[in-house]
Amino acid sequence: MMRGWLLAGLLLVLQPVPGAERVVSLAPFLTDMMLQLDAAERLVGIMDDNQRAPELPEVPRVGGYQTLAAERIVAQRPDLILAWPSGNSAQLLAQLEAWGLRVERFEPQRLADIEPMVRELGELLALSSRAEQLIADYRRALKALERPLTDDSPGVFVQLWDDPIYTISDQQLLGDALRHCGARNVFAELTILAPQIGRESVIAADPDIILLFSSQQAEQHPWLKRWRQFPQLRAVRNQRLYTLDGDTLVRPTPRIVEGLRDLCGVIRDDE
């Protein structure tokens, strides 16, 4: 009888563990991860960020950033909900768990956080082989792009908005991306993720590079035109005012390396 128990236990171990089949994603980057893991067909609900319609036109939207609805999520009968603590209401997530739904939270804030996230998602979906392939490609790309910080590393001012001016601290992914490319964020030490600053603070920091995330060309961008009124700025003097399409840089998935290549290219423009 004991041998029968052991054999039954062995068969259980050898059987593949089924992955989640009905998934609701409550963050754009987690929706992206489902696509990159080739698991789009398992999505039964996603947050509406107005950018996924061409790829997932038939998947129900369960609300936007401020309008996620618990009832709409439950109506999709998910066996797994992928959540983002910074972007999702803690009360909403607690309510979903109280109703017996499985909620897994992901909060990658550094380039190094992406690898364990991908691995965990691969395990949840029983797609570990695909996850490891993504991780291996991601590691290779990161290694090729990495540059050490030195005394000569350029100082970068990233402008998120104008009038009032908002920038980034090193408490978020973009700061880590700058460091990986061998640059310093001139407002790294500020404690808020996206702090508001004055124009005089930028002038005092005197960055080597001024960078905006926009699809508009740098020559025509009105924010950069304002900075050109300050020729004493090193970035203006050396004509190092740039715009980048930063969509992939703000989504913590392996595809961030695509944006990272562009960012590193801007920083190393004078190499």
C-alpha positions as CSV (number, residue, x, y, z in Angstrom):
1,M,0.0,0.0,0.0
2,M,2.9,2.4,0.8
3,R,4.3,1.7,-2.6
4,G,1.0,2.7,-4.1
5,W,1.0,6.0,-2.2
6,L,4.5,6.7,-3.3
7,L,3.6,6.0,-7.0
8,A,0.5,8.2,-6.7
9,G,2.7,11.0,-5.2
10,L,5.2,10.6,-8.0
11,L,2.5,10.9,-10.7
12,L,1.2,14.1,-9.1
13,V,4.7,15.6,-9.2
14,L,5.2,14.6,-12.8
15,Q,1.9,16.0,-14.0
16,P,2.2,19.6,-15.3
17,V,0.8,22.2,-13.0
18,P,-2.0,24.1,-14.9
19,G,-1.5,27.9,-15.2
20,A,-4.1,30.5,-14.9
21,E,-6.5,30.5,-17.9
22,R,-8.7,33.5,-17.2
23,V,-6.6,36.6,-16.4
24,V,-7.6,40.2,-15.7
25,S,-4.8,42.8,-16.0
26,L,-5.1,46.0,-14.0
27,A,-2.0,47.8,-15.4
28,P,-0.8,48.5,-18.9
29,F,2.6,47.0,-18.3
30,L,1.1,43.8,-17.0
31,T,-1.1,43.6,-20.1
32,D,2.1,44.1,-22.1
33,M,3.7,41.2,-20.2
34,M,0.8,38.9,-21.1
35,L,1.5,39.8,-24.8
36,Q,5.2,39.2,-24.5
37,L,4.6,35.8,-22.8
38,D,2.3,34.9,-25.8
39,A,-0.6,34.6,-23.5
40,A,-3.0,37.2,-24.9
41,E,-5.7,34.7,-25.4
42,R,-6.0,34.2,-21.7
43,L,-6.9,37.9,-21.0
44,V,-10.5,38.2,-20.2
45,G,-10.3,41.8,-18.9
46,I,-7.8,44.7,-19.0
47,M,-7.5,48.3,-17.8
48,D,-8.4,50.7,-20.5
49,D,-5.4,53.0,-21.2
50,N,-6.5,53.8,-24.8
51,Q,-3.4,52.2,-26.3
52,R,-4.2,48.4,-26.5
53,A,-7.2,48.5,-28.7
54,P,-5.3,47.5,-32.0
55,E,-3.8,44.4,-30.3
56,L,-6.7,43.4,-28.1
57,P,-9.8,44.7,-29.6
58,E,-12.2,42.1,-28.2
59,V,-10.9,42.0,-24.6
60,P,-13.4,43.7,-22.3
61,R,-12.2,46.9,-20.5
62,V,-12.8,46.8,-16.8
63,G,-12.3,50.6,-16.3
64,G,-9.6,53.2,-16.5
65,Y,-7.0,54.5,-14.0
66,Q,-9.7,56.1,-11.8
67,T,-12.7,54.1,-12.8
68,L,-11.8,50.4,-12.2
69,A,-15.0,48.6,-11.1
70,A,-14.9,45.5,-8.9
71,E,-18.2,44.2,-10.3
72,R,-17.0,44.5,-13.9
73,I,-13.8,42.6,-12.9
74,V,-15.8,39.8,-11.2
75,A,-18.1,39.5,-14.1
76,Q,-15.1,38.3,-16.2
77,R,-14.8,35.2,-13.9
78,P,-11.0,35.5,-13.6
79,D,-8.9,32.9,-11.9
80,L,-6.1,35.4,-11.6
81,I,-6.0,39.2,-11.3
82,L,-2.6,40.9,-12.0
83,A,-2.5,44.1,-9.9
84,W,-0.2,47.2,-9.6
85,P,-0.2,48.6,-6.0
86,S,0.8,52.1,-7.1
87,G,-1.8,52.4,-9.7
88,N,-4.7,50.3,-8.2
89,S,-6.8,51.2,-5.2
90,A,-5.8,49.1,-2.1
91,Q,-9.5,49.1,-1.2
92,L,-10.4,47.6,-4.5
93,L,-7.8,44.9,-4.3
94,A,-8.8,44.0,-0.8
95,Q,-12.4,43.7,-1.8
96,L,-11.6,41.4,-4.7
97,E,-9.6,39.2,-2.3
98,A,-12.4,39.2,0.2
99,W,-14.6,37.8,-2.6
100,G,-12.2,34.9,-2.9
101,L,-10.4,36.0,-6.1
102,R,-6.6,35.5,-6.5
103,V,-4.8,38.8,-6.7
104,E,-1.1,38.9,-7.4
105,R,0.7,42.3,-7.0
106,F,3.7,43.5,-9.1
107,E,5.6,46.7,-8.4
108,P,8.9,46.8,-10.5
109,Q,10.7,50.0,-9.8
110,R,14.2,49.1,-11.0
111,L,15.6,47.4,-14.1
112,A,16.6,44.5,-11.9
113,D,13.0,44.0,-10.7
114,I,11.8,43.0,-14.2
115,E,13.5,39.6,-14.3
116,P,11.9,38.2,-11.1
117,M,8.5,39.6,-12.3
118,V,8.8,37.8,-15.6
119,R,9.8,34.6,-13.9
120,E,6.9,34.8,-11.4
121,L,4.4,35.5,-14.2
122,G,5.8,32.5,-16.1
123,E,5.2,30.3,-13.1
124,L,1.6,31.6,-12.6
125,L,0.8,31.0,-16.2
126,A,2.8,27.7,-16.5
127,L,4.8,29.4,-19.2
128,S,8.2,29.2,-17.5
129,S,10.1,28.2,-20.7
130,R,8.8,31.3,-22.5
131,A,9.6,33.5,-19.5
132,E,13.2,32.2,-19.3
133,Q,13.7,33.0,-23.0
134,L,12.5,36.6,-22.4
135,I,14.8,36.9,-19.3
136,A,17.9,35.6,-21.3
137,D,17.3,38.1,-24.1
138,Y,16.7,40.9,-21.6
139,R,19.9,40.1,-19.7
140,R,22.0,40.2,-22.9
141,A,20.5,43.5,-24.0
142,L,21.0,45.1,-20.6
143,K,24.6,44.0,-20.4
144,A,25.4,45.4,-23.9
145,L,23.9,48.8,-22.9
146,E,25.4,49.2,-19.5
147,R,28.0,52.0,-18.8
148,P,29.6,52.8,-15.5
149,L,29.2,56.1,-13.8
150,T,32.3,58.2,-13.7
151,D,33.4,61.7,-12.8
152,D,32.7,62.7,-16.5
153,S,29.2,61.2,-16.6
154,P,26.8,63.7,-18.0
155,G,24.1,65.3,-15.8
156,V,20.6,64.9,-17.3
157,F,17.5,66.9,-16.6
158,V,14.3,65.0,-17.5
159,Q,11.3,67.3,-18.0
160,L,7.9,65.7,-17.6
161,W,5.8,68.9,-17.8
162,D,6.1,72.7,-18.2
163,D,4.5,75.5,-16.3
164,P,4.8,74.2,-13.7
165,I,7.9,72.2,-14.3
166,Y,7.9,68.5,-13.2
167,T,10.9,66.2,-13.3
168,I,11.9,62.8,-11.9
169,S,13.8,61.7,-8.9
170,D,15.8,58.5,-8.6
171,Q,12.9,56.8,-6.8
172,Q,11.5,55.4,-10.1
173,L,12.5,53.4,-13.2
174,L,13.6,56.3,-15.3
175,G,16.3,57.3,-12.8
176,D,17.6,53.7,-12.9
177,A,17.6,53.8,-16.7
178,L,19.7,56.9,-16.7
179,R,22.2,55.3,-14.4
180,H,22.4,52.2,-16.6
181,C,23.3,54.4,-19.6
182,G,26.1,56.0,-17.6
183,A,24.3,59.3,-16.8
184,R,23.4,61.2,-13.6
185,N,19.9,62.5,-12.9
186,V,20.5,66.1,-11.7
187,F,17.5,65.9,-9.4
188,A,18.2,62.3,-8.2
189,E,18.1,63.2,-4.5
190,L,14.5,64.5,-4.4
191,T,12.2,62.2,-2.5
192,I,9.0,62.5,-4.6
193,L,8.6,60.4,-7.7
194,A,7.7,63.3,-9.9
195,P,8.7,66.5,-8.0
196,Q,7.7,70.0,-9.1
197,I,10.7,72.4,-9.4
198,G,11.3,76.0,-10.4
199,R,13.1,77.1,-13.6
200,E,15.8,78.6,-11.4
201,S,16.6,75.2,-9.9
202,V,17.3,73.8,-13.4
203,I,19.5,76.8,-14.2
204,A,21.4,76.2,-10.9
205,A,21.8,72.5,-11.7
206,D,23.2,73.4,-15.1
207,P,22.6,70.0,-16.8
208,D,24.7,68.7,-19.7
209,I,21.5,67.3,-21.3
210,I,17.8,68.4,-21.2
211,L,15.5,65.6,-22.3
212,L,11.7,65.5,-22.9
213,F,9.5,62.5,-23.7
214,S,7.6,63.5,-26.7
215,S,7.0,62.5,-30.3
216,Q,7.5,66.1,-31.4
217,Q,10.9,67.1,-32.9
218,A,13.3,68.9,-30.5
219,E,13.7,71.8,-32.8
220,Q,10.0,72.7,-32.7
221,H,9.1,71.7,-29.2
222,P,7.9,74.8,-27.2
223,W,9.4,73.7,-23.9
224,L,12.9,73.4,-25.5
225,K,12.4,76.8,-27.2
226,R,12.0,78.3,-23.7
227,W,15.3,76.7,-22.5
228,R,17.1,78.2,-25.5
229,Q,16.4,81.6,-24.0
230,F,19.1,80.7,-21.4
231,P,22.3,80.4,-23.4
232,Q,24.4,80.1,-20.2
233,L,23.0,76.6,-19.7
234,R,25.6,74.0,-20.7
235,A,22.9,71.9,-22.5
236,V,21.9,74.9,-24.6
237,R,25.4,76.0,-25.3
238,N,26.4,72.5,-26.5
239,Q,23.1,71.9,-28.3
240,R,22.1,68.9,-26.3
241,L,18.4,69.3,-26.0
242,Y,16.5,66.2,-27.0
243,T,13.1,64.6,-27.3
244,L,12.4,60.9,-27.1
245,D,9.3,58.7,-27.4
246,G,9.4,57.4,-23.9
247,D,6.4,54.9,-24.0
248,T,8.6,51.8,-23.6
249,L,10.8,53.4,-21.0
250,V,7.9,53.9,-18.5
251,R,6.6,50.3,-18.9
252,P,8.7,47.9,-16.8
253,T,8.8,44.9,-19.1
254,P,11.7,43.3,-21.0
255,R,10.8,45.5,-24.0
256,I,12.1,48.5,-22.0
257,V,15.5,47.7,-23.6
258,E,14.1,49.2,-26.9
259,G,13.6,52.6,-25.2
260,L,16.8,52.1,-23.3
261,R,18.8,51.8,-26.5
262,D,17.3,55.2,-27.6
263,L,18.1,56.8,-24.2
264,C,21.6,55.5,-24.2
265,G,22.1,56.7,-27.7
266,V,21.1,60.3,-26.7
267,I,23.4,60.2,-23.7
268,R,26.3,59.0,-25.8
269,D,25.7,61.3,-28.6
270,D,29.2,62.8,-28.3
271,E,31.0,59.5,-28.2
